[in-house]
Amino acid sequence: MNVEKLKEVSCALDLQTDLWWLVMMFTGLLSAVLGGLAFEESGAFWVWLSVLFRLALVVGLMQQPWGAVFGTLFWFGLVAGVFEIFADSLLVGWRAGGRVYPGAAVLLDSPLYMPLFWALAITEFGYAIVRLYGLVSKPVSGEMGLGVTMVLGGGIAAVSTAAGEFLAVRAGWWSYQPGKSIIGDACALYVVLAQLFNFFLFLPLFARYLACPGTRVYAALRYGIIFSGILFVSLWFSHFVAEWGG
């Protein structure tokens, strides 16, 4: 696998990009905490405020010479987020542990904010994984460094998703029907498991996206759609294992 472009991107990350990434993560967490614990009747307000503020932040950052990584991640994530509505429709359609959104669906079975929600989540988790690769690949080079980062990246995404699920349900962003894998009536185990698979596979796919010889539009479309396919398959497989496997 050609990881030269991936190494270039990871080497360009520094304390400045880390701090802006932390601002994005903190904004998402704060909106979930406020919506889930302080203003439980205003969930829609907080999710839209979070999504639009972080979107404005990413657009601003990608205009800076040192912030190109955010644009690279965001366009990849936006394509995946748009096509993720098909995986979301699969998730909503399940009776056992299926997700329920308040109000009427706008995009297939999803609220209008979900493609942007996913695009930002991929940008944030993707940044953490690429940054982690830059740190891990120094003492552990080659395929071993890539493999270690894949495992750690999947674990980070799974743990973060588990915490976020409880807050999202408390905030009224969505809820779940009864199922065997619903923990505390709020956290769907199969969603956490799917995120583990999704972001375990993120790094090698992102490396191919960076090394793609076509235009950036073509690369984003090609690999964003592939990643959305991974989201679909991992969600279906995780739901099967968690709800029907036992």
Residue pairs with C-beta under 8 A, 6 or more apart in sequence:
1 146
1 204
1 207
1 208
2 207
2 208
2 211
3 146
3 207
4 211
5 207
5 210
5 211
6 130
6 133
6 203
6 206
6 207
6 210
6 211
7 134
7 137
9 69
9 72
9 130
9 210
10 130
10 131
10 133
10 134
10 137
11 134
12 66
12 68
12 69
13 69
13 127
13 130
13 131
13 134
14 66
16 66
17 66
17 67
17 69
17 70
17 127
18 131
20 57
20 61
20 67
20 70
21 124
21 127
21 128
21 131
23 57
24 54
24 57
24 58
24 120
24 123
24 124
25 124
27 50
27 53
27 54
27 57
28 50
28 54
28 120
28 124
30 50
31 46
31 47
31 49
31 50
32 46
32 50
32 164
32 167
32 168
32 171
33 167
34 46
35 42
35 43
35 45
35 46
35 47
35 167
35 170
35 171
35 172
35 173
36 43
36 166
36 167
36 168
36 169
36 170
36 171
37 167
37 170
39 45
39 46
40 170
40 171
40 172
41 172
43 102
43 171
43 172
43 173
44 102
44 103
44 172
44 173
46 171
47 113
47 117
47 171
47 173
48 113
51 113
51 116
51 117
51 120
54 120
55 116
55 120
58 70
58 71
58 74
58 120
58 123
61 67
61 70
61 71
62 68
62 70
62 71
62 74
69 127
69 130
70 123
70 127
72 210
72 216
73 122
73 123
73 126
73 127
73 130
74 119
74 120
74 123
75 216
75 220
75 224
76 122
76 126
76 206
76 209
76 219
76 220
76 223
76 224
76 227
77 118
77 119
77 120
77 121
77 122
77 123
77 126
77 224
78 115
78 116
78 119
78 220
78 224
79 220
79 221
79 223
79 224
79 225
79 228
80 118
80 119
80 122
80 224
80 225
80 227
80 228
80 231
81 114
81 115
81 116
81 117
81 118
81 119
81 122
81 228
82 115
82 224
82 228
83 224
83 225
83 228
83 229
84 114
84 115
84 118
84 228
84 231
84 232
85 107
85 108
85 109
85 110
85 114
85 115
86 108
86 228
86 232
87 228
87 231
87 232
87 235
88 99
88 108
88 109
88 110
88 114
89 108
89 109
89 110
90 232
90 235
90 236
91 98
91 99
91 191
91 235
91 239
92 98
92 99
92 100
92 101
92 105
92 109
92 110
93 109
94 177
94 179
94 239
94 243
95 177
96 177
96 178
96 179
96 180
96 243
96 244
97 176
97 177
97 178
97 179
97 180
97 181
97 182
97 188
97 190
97 239
97 242
97 243
98 176
98 177
98 179
99 174
99 175
99 176
99 177
99 188
100 174
100 175
100 176
100 177
101 109
101 110
101 111
101 173
101 174
102 172
102 173
102 174
102 175
103 111
105 111
106 112
107 114
107 115
122 202
122 227
125 153
125 156
125 157
125 160
125 199
125 202
126 202
126 206
128 153
128 156
129 149
129 152
129 153
129 156
129 199
129 202
129 203
129 206
130 203
130 206
132 149
132 152
132 153
132 156
133 145
133 146
133 149
133 203
136 145
136 148
136 149
136 152
137 145
137 146
137 149
140 148
146 203
146 204
149 203
150 200
150 201
150 202
150 203
150 204
151 200
153 199
153 200
153 202
153 203
154 195
154 196
154 197
154 198
154 199
154 200
155 196
156 199
157 195
157 196
157 198
157 199
158 192
158 193
158 195
158 196
158 199
161 191
161 192
161 195
162 187
162 192
165 186
165 187
165 188
165 191
165 192
166 184
166 186
166 187
168 174
169 175
169 176
169 185
169 186
169 187
170 186
175 186
176 182
176 185
176 186
176 188
179 188
179 242
179 243
180 242
180 243
180 246
181 188
181 189
181 190
181 242
181 243
182 188
182 189
183 189
188 242
189 242
190 235
190 238
190 239
190 241
190 242
190 243
191 235
191 238
193 238
193 241
193 242
194 231
194 234
194 235
194 237
194 238
194 239
197 230
197 234
197 237
197 238
198 227
198 230
198 231
198 234
201 230
202 227
205 223
205 226
205 227
205 230
206 223
208 223
209 219
209 220
209 222
209 223
210 219
212 218
212 219
212 222
212 223
214 222
